[in-house]
Amino acid sequence: MNKVNPSHLNQAACRAFSQFRIQYPTWADSLLDWHFVQTHILPTLSDSLNHHRPIETDWLAKLWANSTGLSEKTKAQWQPKAQKAIEVYLGKLHGELPEPSVVLKASLSH
């Protein structure tokens, strides 16, 4: 995949999130909502794909934790669950991309 077409990425992200929400409604309601996907995951993903850098799911999970306003102790408890939800979502997104990304696939295999 060369440069990411923002329209294609957004459409794929919407389809992936719809699947994610159906399969994991609790996660979609409590951990990984569409706002976080749009605000944090998609810009990070677009940048990573355009520069052929792996997506760091642990970094995205830290970003999620810092965006919650939770106490440090509560963040530490929930961050691994958020990372798992992010990994699942990214796996769904990978399957929805018009040209599945080697960079995204490599990131998911860590």
C-alpha positions, 0 to 999 in steps of 0.5 A: 500500500502506497499512500493511504486514501483517507476516504477508503481508510474511513470507510474500512474503519466504519465497516470494521467498527460495525463488525467489532460492535456486533461481536464485542458490544461490551468492549464497544460500549466501555473500552473502544468507542467510535470517537476514540477510533476516529480521534486517535486510531485512524490518524495514528494508523494513517501515519503509520501506513503512509510511513511504513511503520508498525502500529504500536498497540501498546502505545495506542492503549496508553493513549486510550488510558490517558484519554479516560481521566481515570486514576493511575491505578484504574488505568493500569487495570484497564489498559491491557483490556483496552490493548486487546480490544484495539488489537481485535479492532485492528484485525477487523480493519485489516480485513476491510482495507482495499489493499491489506497492509503488510505493515498492519499485518506485521503489527498484529502478529507481535 
